[in-house]
Amino acid sequence: MALHHAEVLWQRADQPFLDNRYSRGHLWRFDGGVEVPGSSSPSVVPLPMSVESAVDPEEAFVAALASCHMLWFLGLACEAGFCVDQYRDAAEGRMGKNAAGKLAITRVTLRPAVRFSGTPPSAEVLAGLHHAAHEQCFIANSVTSEVLCEPQLES
C-alpha cells in the first residue's frame, strides 16, 4: 500500500513558552514542496496565540474528506459518461462530544454542487454517483465521524 507523508513544523524561536501564550502557528509541508500555514483554530485557542489566516486541523480534516469525495466523484462521473464542468463543495464539520465523551468532529456534511455539460444525470443517478464516491473515499473509510453528503445540481 502507498505511504503518504506530511511534515509539520513548529518553532518557538525567541517567544516565551511556559506562560502558555506561545504562537500555535506552524507549517505543513507536503510532497512536491507545497507548504501550507497551519495553526490551532481561534475558536479553540484565542488570538493572538492562533493564526486566523492559517488552516487549522479541523478545517483540514473537513477539506480532506471533501477533496477525497470530489476526486472519486469526478472519476465515477467520467466513467459514466457525464462531463463535469465545475464541482464546488461548501463542506462543514461540527464539533461535539463523541461516544466516549471526548471533543471530536462528530459530523461532516458535504454539500457538493456540480455543473455538467450536455445532459446532466437524473437526481437518482447523481445521488448514486455520490453514494459510490462516498463508499470509495479513502478518508471517509478511515474515520469514525458520521459523514453526510448533500449533493446539489447546479445549472
Secondary structure by P-SEA (a helix, b strand, c coil): cbbbbbbbbbbbccccccccccccbbbbbcccbbbbbbbcccccccccccccccccaaaaaaaaaaaaaaaaaaaaaaaacccccccccbbbbbbcccccccccccbbbbbbbbbbccccccaaaaaaaaaaaaaaccccccccccccccccccc
